[in-house]
């Protein structure tokens, strides 16, 4: 296949909301949607499941996930990296 036909996947940023499963997590992704009539921007949330092979992430962690092959019926993302752990300050 040529490089033009390959689809590049963008990482998705979100916050882990559930870590009750083994090797699986649920992340909530917020995005803005423009109201069709009034033009006001509204916050909307999407819940996505992702695969966490080493069980590294916990509730409240900010993570980057990337689309991958289907791991199960609902799990279609992999953990790319943990951006910020819950309760920690960002040191830059």
Secondary structure, 3 states (H helix, E strand, C coil): CCCCCCCCCCCEEEEEEECCCCCEEEEEEEEEEECCCCCCEEEEEEEEEEECCCCCCCCCCEEEEEECCCCCCCEEEEEEEEEECCCCCCCC
